[in-house]
């Protein structure tokens, strides 16, 4: 494992900062059952999130579903989710402390880059009092592309004025590792509800942690990250 002293830290949203799975599952199943389709188990949702709402609905309905049906189920899903997600999506333990830590260490070069629309990410960060520690929020509605496209993270890097090799991306799925690879940004994988540590290592993560609260200690390790003796 090489050394890493990031000048900027970028976070995924769902499954990384936000415990989103229950809210997404409830909204998806509300939409599916509204149209007479069978609901999906929470474990299914945990595995299939990460590629955006439209792809999640397509996966839930199956490849043979008519496009009009996908659009209508997606519309109801989106309406239900926007109406309920703020209260139903708590931050993971330690999210505020971790964001505050990296904000201080990077001089405010902290971003969120998620396949969730940036408007929803912004609202969530404000609602839970976390927006003060995030300078840039990127989503498919702001740049017209999504992970694993490397341009997705490159837009965040450009806004933060940081080179790829001087940044770090933190995410919980293979698509996050793939996006980092495409943008030449090292990725710390967060194992948890959606992916195991072995899956993230296999995908090519630079390092893997199993609790968001482990990130500061990882970056403080002497000779590897921001050690305690640095100003």
C-alpha positions in Angstrom: 0.0 0.0 0.0 1.4 3.4 -1.0 1.3 6.7 0.8 -1.7 9.0 0.6 -2.0 12.6 1.9 -5.1 14.0 0.2 -5.5 17.7 -0.4 -9.2 17.0 -0.9 -11.7 14.4 0.2 -14.8 13.5 -1.7 -17.6 11.4 -0.4 -20.4 9.3 -1.9 -23.8 9.9 -0.3 -26.0 6.8 0.0 -24.4 4.1 2.0 -21.4 6.2 2.9 -22.6 9.4 4.7 -26.3 8.6 4.6 -28.1 5.5 5.9 -30.4 5.6 2.9 -31.5 2.0 2.3 -34.7 1.9 4.4 -36.1 5.1 2.8 -35.2 4.0 -0.7 -36.7 0.6 -0.1 -40.0 2.0 1.3 -40.4 4.4 -1.6 -39.5 1.8 -4.2 -42.0 -0.7 -2.8 -44.7 2.0 -2.5 -44.3 2.6 -6.2 -44.1 -1.1 -7.2 -47.2 -2.1 -5.2 -49.1 1.0 -6.4 -48.9 -0.6 -9.9 -49.5 -4.1 -8.8 -45.9 -5.3 -8.8 -44.3 -7.4 -6.0 -42.1 -5.5 -3.5 -38.4 -6.0 -3.1 -36.6 -7.2 0.0 -34.4 -4.7 1.7 -31.3 -6.8 1.0 -32.1 -6.7 -2.7 -32.3 -2.9 -2.5 -29.0 -2.6 -0.7 -27.3 -4.5 -3.5 -28.9 -2.7 -6.4 -28.7 0.9 -5.3 -25.8 3.1 -6.5 -26.5 3.5 -10.2 -29.3 6.1 -9.8 -33.1 5.9 -9.3 -34.0 5.2 -12.9 -31.7 2.1 -13.1 -33.0 0.9 -9.7 -36.6 1.0 -11.0 -35.5 -0.8 -14.2 -33.8 -3.5 -12.3 -36.8 -3.9 -10.0 -39.2 -4.3 -13.0 -37.0 -6.5 -15.1 -35.5 -6.0 -18.6 -38.8 -6.8 -20.4 -40.8 -4.0 -18.7 -42.2 -1.4 -21.1 -40.4 1.9 -21.0 -43.7 3.7 -20.2 -44.2 1.4 -17.2 -40.6 2.2 -16.0 -41.3 5.9 -16.3 -44.6 5.7 -14.4 -43.2 3.6 -11.6 -40.2 5.9 -11.5 -42.4 8.9 -11.2 -44.3 7.6 -8.2 -41.1 6.4 -6.6 -39.5 9.8 -7.0 -42.6 11.6 -5.6 -42.8 9.3 -2.6 -39.0 9.5 -2.0 -38.9 13.3 -2.1 -41.8 13.5 0.3 -40.3 11.2 2.9 -36.5 10.8 2.6 -35.2 13.6 4.8 -36.6 12.4 8.1 -36.2 8.7 7.1 -32.5 9.0 6.1 -30.2 9.5 9.1 -26.5 10.1 8.8 -24.3 7.2 9.6 -22.7 7.4 13.1 -19.7 9.7 13.0 -20.6 11.5 9.8 -20.5 15.0 11.3 -17.2 14.3 13.1 -15.6 12.8 10.0 -16.7 15.7 7.8 -15.5 18.3 10.3 -12.1 16.5 10.6 -11.4 16.4 6.8 -12.7 20.0 6.4 -10.1 21.2 8.9 -7.3 19.1 7.5 -8.0 20.1 3.8 -8.8 23.7 4.4 -12.4 23.1 3.3 -11.7 21.0 0.2 -14.5 18.6 0.8 -17.0 17.4 -1.7 -20.0 15.0 -2.2 -20.3 13.2 -5.5 -23.3 10.9 -5.7 -25.5 9.4 -8.3 -28.4 10.9 -6.3 -29.4 14.2 -7.7 -27.4 17.1 -6.2 -30.6 18.9 -5.2 -31.6 16.0 -3.0 -28.0 15.7 -1.6 -28.0 19.4 -0.8 -31.3 19.2 1.0 -30.2 16.2 3.0 -26.9 17.8 4.1 -28.7 21.0 5.2 -31.4 19.1 7.0 -28.9 17.1 9.1 -26.6 20.1 9.7 -23.7 18.8 7.6 -23.7 21.3 4.7 -21.2 23.6 6.6 -18.5 21.0 6.0 -19.1 20.3 2.3 -17.9 22.8 -0.3 -19.0 21.1 -3.5 -22.0 18.8 -4.2 -22.1 17.0 -7.6 -24.9 14.9 -9.0 -26.2 13.8 -12.4 -28.5 16.8 -12.5 -25.5 19.2 -12.3 -23.2 17.7 -14.9 -25.3 15.4 -17.0 -23.3 12.2 -16.3 -23.1 9.7 -13.5 -20.7 7.2 -12.0 -18.8 5.2 -13.2 -18.0 7.9 -15.8 -14.7 9.5 -14.8 -16.0 12.9 -15.8 -18.3 12.7 -12.8 -15.4 12.9 -10.3 -13.4 15.2 -12.5 -16.1 17.8 -12.3 -15.8 17.7 -8.5 -12.0 17.9 -8.7 -12.2 20.9 -11.0 -14.5 22.7 -8.6 -12.2 21.9 -5.7 -9.1 22.8 -7.8 -7.3 19.6 -6.9 -5.4 17.1 -9.1 -6.7 13.5 -9.1 -3.7 12.1 -7.4 -4.1 14.7 -4.6 -7.7 13.7 -3.8 -9.4 10.8 -2.1 -12.9 9.4 -2.8 -14.8 7.4 -0.2 -17.6 5.1 -1.3 -19.3 1.9 -0.5 -19.8 0.1 -3.9 -17.8 -1.2 -6.8 -19.2 1.7 -8.9 -17.4 4.1 -6.6 -14.1 2.3 -7.2 -14.8 2.2 -10.9 -15.4 5.9 -11.0 -12.2 6.6 -9.0 -10.2 4.4 -11.4 -11.7 6.2 -14.4 -10.8 9.6 -12.9 -7.5 8.4 -11.5 -8.6 9.1 -7.9 -7.7 6.6 -5.2 -10.7 5.2 -3.4 -11.2 4.1 0.2 -14.0 1.6 0.2 -16.5 1.6 3.1 -17.7 -2.0 3.7 -21.2 -2.3 5.1 -24.8 -3.0 4.2 -24.3 -3.0 0.4 -20.8 -4.6 -0.1 -18.3 -6.6 1.9 -14.7 -5.7 2.5 -13.6 -8.6 0.2 -15.8 -7.3 -2.6 -14.3 -3.8 -2.4 -10.8 -5.1 -2.2 -11.5 -7.2 -5.3 -12.9 -4.2 -7.1 -9.5 -2.4 -6.6 -10.1 -0.1 -3.6 -6.9 1.6 -2.4 -7.9 0.7 1.1 -11.1 -0.6 2.9 -12.6 0.4 6.2 -15.6 -1.1 7.9 -16.9 2.0 9.8 -16.9 5.6 8.6 -15.5 6.6 11.9 -12.2 4.7 11.1 -11.3 7.3 8.3 -9.7 9.9 10.6 -7.5 7.3 12.2 -6.5 5.9 8.8 -5.5 9.3 7.6 -3.6 10.0 10.8 -1.4 6.9 10.5 2.2 8.0 10.7 4.0 7.7 7.3 0.7 7.2 5.4 -1.8 10.0 6.0 -2.1 13.1 8.1 -0.2 12.2 11.1 -0.9 13.8 14.5 2.2 15.9 14.5 1.3 17.9 11.4 0.0 21.4 11.8 
